[in-house]
Structures are given as structure tokens and as C-alpha cells.
Amino acid sequence: MNAISLDLVDMTKRFGALTALDGVCLSVRAGSVHALLGENGAGKSTLVKCLVGFYQPDEGSILVDGRGANIVTPKDADALGIGMVYQHFTLVPSMTVAENLVVSEARLPGLIDWHSTSERLQALMKTMPFHVPLNVRVSQLSAGEKQKAELIKQLYLGRRLLILDEPTSVLTPDEAKEVLGFVRQLTGTGELSAILITHKFEEVTRYADDATILRKGRAVHTGRVAEMTTAEMAEAMIGHALEKKSVKARVPIHSETLLSIQGLSALGDIGLPAVKDVSLDVGRCEIVGVAGVSGNGQKELVEALMGQRDRSGVVKVCGRAFRGTRKEIADLGVYGLPQEPLRNACVPRMSLQENMALRNFDRPPVAVGQFISSKAMAKQALNFVQQFRVKTTGLDAEMTTLSGGNVQRAVLARELTNEVQVLIASNPTFGLDFKACDETRERIVNARNNGAAVLLLSEDLDELFDLADRIVVISEGRLVYEVDVATADKQTIGRHMAGAA
Ligand SMILES: Nc1ncnc2c1ncn2[C@@H]1O[C@H](COP(=O)(O)OP(=O)(O)OP(=O)(O)O)[C@@H](O)[C@H]1O
């Protein structure tokens, strides 16, 4: 068996006064998929970063196949056959898949024999259940292909235990099935062991053998997935019984158009058309969902709308031209929840409270004359932190030290607390735990009910069906289909998403 077993014994990791991992024990059986669950900030990333030599635990030990292992740097993890597939891509975009695979090797020969390397890679590809073109630049691959290439890279490197950190967040449901199904197949044949970090219970029940649930840095529950219900998992995550969800009634859609987009076009990063003649109106108290496979112009559409990308066409908010200047955003009440909020909505090296003031640092009460009132800024941040349950070591904590889900909450707090006329949300629940997902969805519906026009871009069709009043499909930069949610069906939308209708 190539797969290895792994035991973490009493692992503790502190960041200053915060104990991110508190005496965690975890056993991954050789040839199994072990799910790691926990609320945002529970310690999942910290745990796996200790495993791949990115962090050094303060206490505890790691056993590989029953023997003590000293993982001090990522190279040590590499030598033991431990690798990781991240939520976001790590391949070099300007190189081909084949080049990426070859340069990922720890030891490269002085001269690469491309003929024999290419044969070796072709042979490896034949063992894969899916196809990824080896000689195409990574930048030209779809999100699904990129994630498959990441997985192939790890297998090429001969991994014996693979950590998958929310690997399906950017994949369509079918791609997610392909990727996780393949991992399951490899563990089943004893080729690989896997640790799967996910917020999706369905992935746990479908693909994992065992699960460990972390809460506030402690392993509070562990066992066979077959012997747990999803309600038990959820309750272990939050530490108390689940409350019954009540579905908010929707106020009727208003005939007044708040967001009007006419003939919007924009180029992508490599200078080719990415948004093509998009026209769409969103009314007051309406959520229009934009469905699409990632990489079909969604990112460029949002950037063009918010004035962050050159564009042609006309965008109006409340009947007034909107180019995305700071003044227009404030005057017209346009807010955004972008994807990858740490990168796209924050200044990572600034503190949490400063990031929370990015919208209003130049207006009272945060601004007092020419100056920023640190007291008012702290008061605002404290209010946001309490209301949106942002977990942080303090208001002064650098944004980069917050867990992914808590960055998301912080941005939500900043963007959704003011009077919103137009909300542009891009995969707003990406990376959030189930409770935070529910809260975020409720806040979006509340913004709608309070009079906002919401443009919701999501790769999660279930989310669109739950929230949207109307769905449009974007494919290759064009809106190719539109349907009222009441009469929509997922197969038809899926066909349009795939460009096959
Ligand atoms: N480098 C760091 N410095 C200070 N605190 C940190 C650092 N990295 C993580 N933390 C803190 O440790 C705690 C655990 O964070 P971690 O990223 O492990 O959570 P997580 O379970 O992966 O969350 P998510 O689901 O949101 O990704 C959080 O409170 C986080 O703010």
C-alpha cells in the first residue's frame, strides 16, 4: 500500500494570546478519506499548515505510519509524501501544464529530456479518469481543469497523503464529483490517504470514511461518517442544538429599475473580449441571479460594473450614470461583496478596524475634520464585530491573520450595514461555514426586502434557486438565457451554462 497513516498527538499552536489548536488528536487511517470540519476560525487551516511544515506547532507530535516524524519545513512534508491541494490555484499561469508538473519536482536535472518526460506524462495522464491538456498554458484552462491539474501535480509528485482544502469551491457540481470521486477511488485502492476540509456536509457523507470536528481549536468529535448524522456534525461544530430556520417572506418586486446595464462590454486580462454586449435591468426589491461556469466573464462583469475595468456601454443606478467613483458609490449606495475578499475588498496588511472603515474613513463620525478619529473607528469596528460575530484576536489584528471565513464576515459587515440601493455579490458564501452561509443569505434577502436591487453571481445553482427572483445565464461573456425562478429548471439552466443549449 502506498497510502500512509497519520496521527497527530496533542497538537497545540498559539498565536500570541490566541490558542488556535488546543491539544488536538487526530488519526487518519491509511487509505481513508478523513474529513476535517469546523466553523470559520475553528483551526482547520492552522492544523493542516502544521502538517505541511508551514507552521511549527508549540506542542505535540506527528506520527507517520506509527513512527515519529519531524516536519519542520514544507520540504520535510514533501519527503514524507504529504502534499496539499488548496482552494485557490498555485500553478504558474504562463507555463503549460506539463512545464508546471516538471518544475514542481523537488530535484530538477540540469537538462530536461522533454521527449522522455513527455512520454512519462502521457502515461500518467492515461491513468486519470479525466483529461487535462498537457501542452496548454494554465491561464487558458477553465477553473475545473485547473483544479484537476493541481490534483494531477500532487499525484505526479507521488503523494501518499493528500490534504484537500475546500477543493471544490470553484468547481461545478459535476467537476466536484469527478475530482472527489477520483480521490475516493485512489484511497479505496490504497494508493492514497486524504484529509478533506470542507463546509459541505454532502461531500462528507458521500466521500469521507471518518470525520473529526474542531471547535475553537479543540477536536470535539471524531468517528466513522457512517455512524454520524449531518445534524450531529453541525451541532458538534457549533456546540449546541440547531435552531429551526424560518424562511423570510419576500416583499413584492418593485417596477422601479435601480440598476440598469445597457450594452456593457469589456476586455479580459489578456486583451480578448470577456463581457459582450450585456444588457440587464434589476428592479427595486429584486434579486437577479447570474448563473455560469466560472471563467465565463463573471469577474470581468463585476469589475466593469464597479468601474474597476475599462468598459463600453452604459451603467445607471437610480437613473444616474454610474462609473464607480468613490463619490458615486457613497451617494448612490452601491455596495459589493466580491469573491476572494482578502484580495479584492481589503488591504491585507492593514488592521481589521481600518479595513472596516474603508468605506467611510473620510466621512463623519470616523472623520473629524481632516483627521480620522481612532475612537470612532474602533467603536464602529466593535459594533461590526459583535453584530457579524467576526472572530479575531482584536480590532488591531492584521487582516491576514483572520481565517478566510472571518475576512468574509468582516467585509459583509462593512458592505451590508449601510443603506444599500444596489448590491453586487459574487459568490458571497464561498468559504463560509453552514451557519455563516445561512446568515449571509438572510442578510442578502433582507437587503432586497428593504428595497435594494441585488445582482447575485454564484456558481452554486442551489443558492441561486434559494435566493434569486430571476436567473440569467452567462456563457462566454454573453447573457444567453433568462428565466423567472418560479418556472426555472436546473437541467435547462445547466445546458445553457455549458453552452450546449
Ligand atoms: N498567522 C496568524 N496570526 C494570528 N492569528 C492567526 C494566524 N493564522 C490563524 N490565526 C487565527 O487562528 C484561528 C484559526 O484560524 P484558521 O485559519 O485555522 O481557521 P479555519 O478553521 O481554517 O477557518 P476558515 O473556515 O474560516 O478558513 C483564527 O482565530 C485565526 O484568526
Ligand as a Chemical Component Dictionary entry (heavy atoms), coordinates in Angstrom:
data_LIG
# 
_chem_comp.id                   LIG 
_chem_comp.type                 NON-POLYMER 
_chem_comp.pdbx_formal_charge   0 
_chem_comp.three_letter_code    LIG 
# 
loop_
_chem_comp_atom.comp_id 
_chem_comp_atom.atom_id 
_chem_comp_atom.alt_atom_id 
_chem_comp_atom.type_symbol 
_chem_comp_atom.charge 
_chem_comp_atom.model_Cartn_x 
_chem_comp_atom.model_Cartn_y 
_chem_comp_atom.model_Cartn_z 
_chem_comp_atom.pdbx_ordinal 
LIG N1  N1  N 0 -0.785  33.886 11.353 1  
LIG C1  C1  C 0 -1.732  34.079 12.269 2  
LIG N2  N2  N 0 -1.590  35.018 13.239 3  
LIG C2  C2  C 0 -2.541  35.206 14.183 4  
LIG N3  N3  N 0 -3.698  34.502 14.249 5  
LIG C3  C3  C 0 -3.893  33.556 13.317 6  
LIG C4  C4  C 0 -2.938  33.290 12.275 7  
LIG N4  N4  N 0 -3.425  32.295 11.492 8  
LIG C5  C5  C 0 -4.623  31.946 12.009 9  
LIG N5  N5  N 0 -4.902  32.708 13.108 10 
LIG C6  C6  C 0 -6.106  32.604 13.957 11 
LIG O1  O1  O 0 -6.257  31.242 14.336 12 
LIG C7  C7  C 0 -7.648  30.890 14.373 13 
LIG C8  C8  C 0 -7.879  29.666 13.498 14 
LIG O2  O2  O 0 -7.767  30.088 12.137 15 
LIG P1  P1  P 0 -7.826  29.056 10.926 16 
LIG O3  O3  O 0 -7.455  29.814 9.696  17 
LIG O4  O4  O 0 -7.031  27.856 11.260 18 
LIG O5  O5  O 0 -9.385  28.691 10.913 19 
LIG P2  P2  P 0 -10.219 27.792 9.885  20 
LIG O6  O6  O 0 -10.935 26.752 10.684 21 
LIG O7  O7  O 0 -9.326  27.320 8.795  22 
LIG O8  O8  O 0 -11.272 28.847 9.347  23 
LIG P3  P3  P 0 -11.979 29.074 7.888  24 
LIG O9  O9  O 0 -13.049 28.035 7.737  25 
LIG O10 O10 O 0 -12.587 30.441 8.025  26 
LIG O11 O11 O 0 -10.898 29.011 6.840  27 
LIG C9  C9  C 0 -8.429  32.117 13.922 28 
LIG O12 O12 O 0 -8.895  32.781 15.072 29 
LIG C10 C10 C 0 -7.391  32.964 13.196 30 
LIG O13 O13 O 0 -7.700  34.346 13.313 31 
# 
loop_
_chem_comp_bond.comp_id 
_chem_comp_bond.atom_id_1 
_chem_comp_bond.atom_id_2 
_chem_comp_bond.value_order 
_chem_comp_bond.pdbx_ordinal 
LIG N1  C1  SING 1  
LIG C1  N2  SING 2  
LIG C1  C4  DOUB 3  
LIG N2  C2  DOUB 4  
LIG C2  N3  SING 5  
LIG N3  C3  DOUB 6  
LIG C3  C4  SING 7  
LIG C3  N5  SING 8  
LIG C4  N4  SING 9  
LIG N4  C5  DOUB 10 
LIG C5  N5  SING 11 
LIG N5  C6  SING 12 
LIG C6  O1  SING 13 
LIG C6  C10 SING 14 
LIG O1  C7  SING 15 
LIG C7  C8  SING 16 
LIG C7  C9  SING 17 
LIG C8  O2  SING 18 
LIG O2  P1  SING 19 
LIG P1  O3  DOUB 20 
LIG P1  O4  SING 21 
LIG P1  O5  SING 22 
LIG O5  P2  SING 23 
LIG P2  O6  DOUB 24 
LIG P2  O7  SING 25 
LIG P2  O8  SING 26 
LIG O8  P3  SING 27 
LIG P3  O9  DOUB 28 
LIG P3  O10 SING 29 
LIG P3  O11 SING 30 
LIG C9  O12 SING 31 
LIG C9  C10 SING 32 
LIG C10 O13 SING 33 
# 
